[in-house]
């Protein structure tokens, strides 16, 4: 397996982990009171948007030529860091 393939698999695994976190929040939201449910849903919507951005960046990375891959990877890492911070923030808010 090349470094590129390993890197892409690592990112896909992280996307899967983030999806599981969104699913947990959805489950908590269903059992929450109305006001809390609204707050959960707003956070879920925000996280899903960030997750979708990360998914798009991974698709761009997969489609990049070998010559452009390193440049695209740099952009992906910046986006990934932002998404990761959003999920960390959500985790701390909704423990």
N, C-alpha and C positions, 0 to 999 in steps of 0.2 A: 504494500500500500504506500502510495506517495505521501509526502507531507501535505500536499494540497488535499488529497482525499481524507486524510486523518483530520485535518483542520475543519473541513466541511462537515464531517461526521460529528466532531466535537460541537460545532455550532448547532447542528440539527438536534443533538441530545439536549442542549440548553433550551432550544425552542420547545422541545417536548416537556421539559421540566417547567418552563414558564406556563405552558398550557395547563399542566396539572395544577399549578398555583391558581390560575384563573378559575378552573373548575371548582377548587376548594372554596374560593371566595363566593362563587355562585351558590354553592350549597349552603354556606353560612348566611348569605343574603336571604335565602328562602325562609330560614327560620328566624330572621330578625324582625324587630318591630318596624313599623312603617317608616319612621324617620331614619332609622339605621339602614333599612333596606334601600332607601334612596341614596344614601351615602355609599353603600356598597356598590350599587349599580353605577354610580358615577365613576368610582374607582375602577370597576371592572371594564367599563367602556374605555377609559383612559389606557389601562393596561393592554386591552385587546388592540387598541390602535398602535401602541408602541410595539407590541408583539408582531403585528402585521407589517410594520415598517422593517423590523428585523428579518422577518420571513422574506420580504422583498429584497433586502440587501443580500441575504444568502442566495437567492435566485440569481441576482446580478453576479455574485462571486462565482457561482457554478457556470454561468454563461461566459465569463470573461476568458479571453484568449490567454495563453501562457504569458505573452508579453505584458498584458495589462493586469494580470492577476495580482501582482504585488501592490499596485496602485489601488485597485479596487479593495483589496484586503485592508489597506490602511483606512479607507472610508468605512468599511464594515466594522472595524474595531472601534472607531469613534462612536458609531451608532449603537453598537453592542453595549458599550460602556454606559451610554445614556439609558438604554432600556434596562440594563441591569440595575442601575441606581433607582429607577422607577419601581422595580419589583422589590428591592430592598426596603424602600420607603413604605410601600404598601404592606409588606410583611410586618414592619414595626408598628404601623398604624392599626392593623387588624388582628393582632395576636389574641 
